[in-house]
C-alpha cells in the first residue's frame, strides 16, 4: 500500500501540479482585477461584466475545439500554446486606456485558459493510477483552489496599495513559470485518434447534459460574485470584498476536500442537492452585507466546492477511457461558460436593480436546478 501511495506523486504528476498552480495564480490575480479596471476606465458595471464575459467566451470557444486539437497535436504542444497565450497578453493591460483594448487582451488570454483547463483535467486522469483517480482529482482540486484562496484577495490588496501595474505584471509572469514546469510532464499519450465523441455530440447525451446544466447554474453565480462583489463591497477591512473572497476560497477548498472523501465512500450523487441548497443560502446571505457577507461567502464556498467535486467525478465516470478529453472539456466548459454568462447577464441586472436583487436572483437560479437533479436520479435508477 505504501508503494502504491508513492506512485501517485510521480515526476510528471508533480510537474502537472506545479504548472497548474502557476497558471491558476496568473488567472486568479486578474480575475477580479480586470473587471475592476474596466469599470475604472469608464466601462461601468456593464463594462466589468463584459470583461469577465469576454474572457469566458473565448475560453469556451477554445474548449469546444480541444478534442480535435488534442487528437491532432497531443497534450504537450497544445499545453505550451495555452500557457503562452494566457501569460504574454496580460502585460498589455498596463497600456490599455479604454474598454476595447481591455476586451481584446482578455479575449486572447481566454483562449489560453480554455486550452490549459481541458489539458490539465485530461492529463491528471491519465497520469493517475486507476484505483487512485479520485484522490488524484482531489489533489488537482487543491492545486486549482489554493490560488483562488489567496490570489483574488491579494490582487485587490495590491490594487489598493500599489495600483494595477503590479497585478498585471504578476498575472502575466505566473503562467510563463507554468510553461517552464510543463517540460517535466514526460511522455503522456494525448494525441492518438479515437472514436470518441466531439463536444456537441457529448452535449447531446442526456446523462452528461444534465450534469453540465446543474454545474453551470452554480458557476453562473460564481461569476456574478467574483465580478460584482468587489464593486458591491469595495475597500479594505473585515467586511470587504477582499476578505469575503478570501473566505470564499477557503470554504470552497474545504467543501471540495470533504466532498471528495464523502463521494469516495457514499457516491457523489448525494452531494448535488445539499450543494445547491447551501450555495443558494450563501449567495442570498451576501445581499445583507456586514458580517453576513462573510457568512454568505462561507456557505456559498462550501456548496460550490461540493458541487465541483461531485460533478467532475460523475462526468468522468460517464465517459469512456478514450473520452477523458471530452469529459474534461464538458466540465470546464460548464465552469467557464457559466462564469462568463453569469457576469454578462447579471451586469444588466446590477445596472437596473442593484446588487441585492442580483444576489437574490442568483439564489433562485440555484434552486431552479433542483428538478434537474431529481430527473437525473430518476433516469439513472433501473426500471
C-alpha positions in Angstrom: 0.0 0.0 0.0 2.9 2.4 0.8 4.4 1.8 -2.7 1.1 2.4 -4.3 0.7 5.7 -2.5 4.2 6.8 -3.6 3.3 6.2 -7.2 0.7 8.9 -7.3 3.2 11.7 -6.8 5.4 10.8 -9.8 7.7 13.4 -11.6 5.1 14.0 -14.3 2.3 14.4 -11.8 4.3 16.9 -9.8 5.1 18.8 -12.9 1.5 18.9 -13.8 0.5 20.1 -10.4 3.3 22.8 -10.4 2.2 24.0 -13.9 -1.4 24.1 -12.7 -0.6 26.2 -9.6 1.4 28.7 -11.6 -1.2 29.1 -14.3 -4.1 29.5 -11.8 -2.1 32.1 -9.9 -2.0 34.2 -13.0 -5.6 33.6 -13.7 -6.9 34.4 -10.2 -4.7 37.5 -9.8 -6.5 39.0 -12.8 -10.0 37.5 -12.3 -11.4 40.3 -10.2 -8.8 43.0 -11.1 -9.6 43.2 -14.8 -13.4 43.9 -14.3 -12.4 46.5 -11.7 -10.0 48.1 -14.1 -12.7 48.0 -16.9 -15.0 49.9 -14.5 -12.3 52.4 -13.7 -11.5 53.3 -17.4 -15.2 54.2 -17.9 -16.9 50.9 -18.7 -19.0 51.0 -15.5 -20.6 47.8 -14.1 -21.7 46.8 -17.6 -18.1 47.0 -18.8 -16.9 45.0 -15.8 -19.4 42.3 -16.8 -18.2 42.5 -20.4 -14.6 41.9 -19.3 -15.5 38.6 -17.5 -17.9 37.6 -20.2 -15.3 38.2 -23.0 -12.7 36.1 -21.2 -15.1 33.2 -20.7 -16.4 33.5 -24.3 -13.1 32.9 -25.8 -12.3 30.3 -23.2 -15.4 28.2 -24.0 -14.9 28.6 -27.8 -11.3 27.3 -27.4 -12.5 24.4 -25.2 -15.0 23.3 -27.8 -12.1 22.7 -30.2 -9.9 20.8 -27.8 -10.9 17.2 -28.6 -9.9 17.9 -32.2 -6.7 19.7 -31.3 -5.6 17.1 -28.8 -6.2 14.3 -31.4 -4.0 16.1 -33.9 -1.2 17.6 -31.8 -1.2 15.8 -28.4 -1.1 17.3 -24.9 2.3 19.0 -24.7 2.3 21.2 -27.8 -1.2 22.3 -27.1 -0.5 23.0 -23.5 2.6 25.0 -24.4 0.5 27.2 -26.7 -2.1 27.7 -24.0 0.3 28.7 -21.3 1.9 31.3 -23.6 -1.4 32.7 -24.7 -2.6 33.0 -21.1 0.5 34.8 -19.9 2.0 37.0 -22.6 -1.0 39.2 -23.5 -1.6 40.1 -19.8 1.4 42.5 -19.9 -0.5 44.7 -22.4 -3.2 45.6 -19.8 -0.8 48.2 -18.3 -1.0 50.1 -21.6 -4.8 49.8 -22.1 -6.7 53.1 -21.7 -10.1 52.0 -22.9 -12.6 49.2 -22.7 -12.0 47.9 -26.3 -8.3 47.3 -25.6 -9.0 45.5 -22.4 -11.5 43.3 -24.1 -9.1 42.5 -26.9 -6.4 41.4 -24.5 -8.9 39.5 -22.4 -10.1 37.5 -25.5 -6.6 36.4 -26.2 -6.0 35.3 -22.6 -9.3 33.4 -22.6 -8.1 31.2 -25.5 -5.1 30.2 -23.4 -7.1 29.5 -20.3 -9.6 27.4 -22.3 -6.7 25.2 -23.6 -5.0 24.7 -20.2 -8.1 23.8 -18.3 -9.0 21.0 -20.6 -5.5 19.6 -20.9 -4.8 19.7 -17.2 -8.0 17.9 -16.4 -7.4 15.1 -19.0 -3.7 14.7 -18.1 -4.4 14.2 -14.4 -6.8 11.4 -15.2 -4.3 9.8 -17.5 -1.4 10.0 -15.1 -3.2 8.8 -12.0 -3.4 5.0 -11.2 -7.0 4.0 -12.0 -7.5 2.9 -8.4 -6.5 6.3 -7.1 -8.2 8.5 -9.6 -10.5 10.2 -7.1 -7.5 11.0 -4.9 -5.7 12.5 -7.9 -8.6 14.6 -8.8 -8.7 15.8 -5.2 -5.1 16.8 -5.4 -5.8 18.6 -8.7 -8.6 20.4 -6.9 -6.3 21.7 -4.3 -3.9 23.0 -7.0 -6.8 24.8 -8.5 -8.2 26.1 -5.2 -5.1 27.4 -3.5 -4.6 30.3 -5.9 -8.3 31.2 -5.7 -7.9 31.4 -1.9 -5.1 33.8 -1.8 -4.7 35.5 -5.2 -8.1 37.1 -5.6 -7.9 39.0 -2.3 -4.2 39.6 -2.8 -4.8 41.2 -6.1 -7.3 43.6 -4.6 -4.9 44.4 -1.8 -2.1 45.1 -4.4 -4.5 47.4 -6.3 -5.3 49.4 -3.2 -1.7 49.9 -2.3 0.4 49.8 -5.5 -2.1 50.2 -8.3 -2.9 47.9 -11.2 0.5 47.6 -12.9 2.0 45.2 -10.3 -1.0 42.9 -10.6 -0.8 42.9 -14.4 2.9 42.1 -14.2 2.5 39.2 -11.9 -0.6 37.9 -13.7 1.4 37.7 -16.9 4.5 36.2 -15.4 3.0 33.3 -13.5 1.7 31.3 -16.5 5.2 31.6 -18.0 6.6 29.9 -15.0 4.0 27.2 -15.7 5.4 27.0 -19.2 8.8 26.0 -17.7 7.2 23.4 -15.4 5.3 21.6 -18.1 8.6 20.2 -19.6 8.6 17.8 -16.7 5.4 16.1 -17.9 7.4 13.4 -19.7 5.5 11.1 -22.1 1.7 11.4 -22.0 -0.3 9.9 -24.8 -3.0 12.5 -25.6 -2.6 12.6 -29.4 -3.9 9.3 -30.6 -7.0 9.5 -32.6 -10.0 7.8 -31.2 -13.7 7.3 -32.0 -14.7 9.4 -29.0 -17.4 12.0 -29.4 -16.9 15.6 -30.2 -18.1 18.5 -28.0 -21.6 18.8 -29.5 -22.1 15.1 -29.5 -21.2 14.9 -25.9 -23.7 17.6 -25.1 -26.4 15.5 -26.9 -26.0 12.8 -24.3 -28.7 13.3 -21.6 -26.6 12.0 -18.7 -23.8 14.4 -19.5 -26.0 17.3 -20.4 -27.9 17.2 -17.1 -24.6 17.4 -15.1 -23.4 20.3 -17.4 -26.6 22.3 -16.7 -26.6 21.7 -13.0 -22.9 22.7 -12.6 -23.3 25.7 -15.0 -26.1 27.1 -12.8 -23.6 27.3 -9.9 -20.8 28.6 -12.0 -23.0 31.4 -13.3 -23.5 32.5 -9.7 -19.8 32.2 -9.0 -19.1 34.5 -12.0 -21.5 37.1 -10.5 -19.8 37.0 -7.2 -16.2 37.4 -8.4 -17.2 40.1 -10.8 -19.5 42.3 -8.8 -18.7 41.7 -5.1 -15.6 44.0 -5.4 -18.0 46.7 -6.6 -20.6 45.9 -4.0 -18.3 45.9 -1.0 -15.2 48.0 -2.1 -12.2 48.9 0.0 -10.3 47.0 2.8 -11.3 45.8 6.2 -13.0 42.8 7.8 -16.3 43.1 5.9 -14.9 44.0 2.5 -14.9 42.1 -0.8 -11.3 41.2 -0.3 -12.0 39.4 2.9 -15.1 37.8 1.6 -13.3 36.4 -1.4 -10.6 35.0 0.8 -13.2 33.3 3.0 -14.9 32.0 -0.2 -11.7 30.4 -1.4 -11.0 28.8 1.9 -14.5 27.4 2.3 -14.6 26.2 -1.3 -11.4 24.2 -0.8 -12.8 22.7 2.4 -16.0 21.8 0.7 -14.2 20.2 -2.2 -11.9 18.1 0.0 -14.7 16.9 2.2 -16.9 16.2 -0.8 -14.1 14.1 -2.3 -13.9 11.9 0.7 -17.7 11.7 1.1 -18.1 10.8 -2.6 -15.5 8.0 -2.4 -17.4 6.4 0.4 -21.0 7.1 -0.4 -21.1 8.2 -4.1 -21.1 11.8 -5.4 -24.8 12.0 -6.3 -25.9 12.6 -2.8 -23.9 15.9 -2.8 -25.8 17.6 -5.5 -29.0 18.7 -3.6 -27.2 19.8 -0.4 -24.6 21.6 -2.5 -27.2 23.6 -4.4 -29.2 24.5 -1.3 -26.2 25.6 0.7 -24.8 27.6 -2.2 -28.2 29.3 -2.7 -28.5 30.2 1.0 -25.0 31.6 0.9 -25.5 33.9 -2.1 -28.8 35.2 -0.6 -26.9 36.0 2.6 -24.3 38.0 0.7 -27.0 40.6 0.0 -27.2 41.5 3.7 -23.7 43.0 3.9 -21.6 43.3 7.0 -20.9 40.1 9.0 -23.5 38.4 6.7 -21.1 39.0 3.8 -18.6 36.6 5.4 -21.2 34.0 6.4 -22.6 34.1 2.9 -19.2 33.6 1.3 -18.6 30.7 3.6 -21.8 29.0 2.7 -21.5 29.6 -1.0 -17.9 28.3 -0.9 -18.9 25.1 0.8 -21.8 24.4 -1.6 -19.8 25.3 -4.7 -16.8 23.2 -3.6 -19.1 20.2 -3.1 -20.6 20.6 -6.5 -17.3 20.9 -8.2 -16.1 17.6 -6.7 -19.4 15.7 -7.3 -19.9 16.9 -10.9 -16.3 16.3 -12.0 -16.3 12.7 -10.7 -19.7 12.0 -12.2 -18.8 13.4 -15.6 -15.6 11.4 -15.8 -17.5 8.2 -14.8 -19.9 8.8 -17.7 -17.3 8.8 -20.5 -15.0 6.1 -21.7 -11.3 6.0 -21.3 -10.7 7.4 -24.8 -13.0 10.3 -23.9 -11.3 11.8 -20.9 -10.6 14.9 -23.0 -14.3 15.2 -23.8 -15.2 14.8 -20.2 -12.7 17.5 -19.2 -14.0 19.7 -22.0 -17.6 19.5 -21.0 -16.9 20.1 -17.3 -14.6 23.0 -17.9 -16.9 24.5 -20.5 -19.7 24.4 -17.9 -17.5 26.1 -15.5 -16.3 28.9 -17.8 -19.4 29.4 -19.9 -21.4 29.7 -16.7 -19.0 32.2 -15.2 -19.0 34.4 -18.3 -22.7 34.1 -18.9 -23.4 35.0 -15.3 -21.2 38.1 -15.4 -22.7 39.2 -18.7 -26.4 38.8 -17.9 -26.3 40.0 -14.3 -24.3 43.1 -15.3 -27.6 44.3 -16.7 -29.4 43.3 -13.6 -27.0 45.1 -11.4 -27.2 48.2 -13.5 -31.0 48.2 -13.4 -31.8 46.9 -9.9 -28.7 46.9 -7.8 -26.5 44.2 -6.2 -29.0 42.8 -3.7 -31.6 42.0 -6.3 -28.9 40.3 -8.4 -27.8 38.1 -5.4 -31.4 37.1 -4.6 -31.9 36.1 -8.3 -28.8 34.1 -8.2 -30.2 32.1 -5.2 -33.4 31.4 -7.2 -31.3 30.2 -10.1 -29.5 27.6 -8.0 -32.8 26.3 -6.5 -34.2 26.1 -10.1 -31.6 23.4 -10.8 -33.0 21.0 -8.2 -35.6 19.5 -10.5 -32.8 18.5 -12.9 -31.1 16.7 -10.1 -34.3 14.8 -9.4 -34.7 13.9 -13.1 -31.1 12.7 -13.3 -31.6 10.5 -10.3 -34.8 9.0 -11.9 -33.1 8.4 -15.2 -30.2 6.6 -13.6 -32.3 4.3 -11.5 -33.0 0.9 -13.0 -36.5 0.5 -14.3 
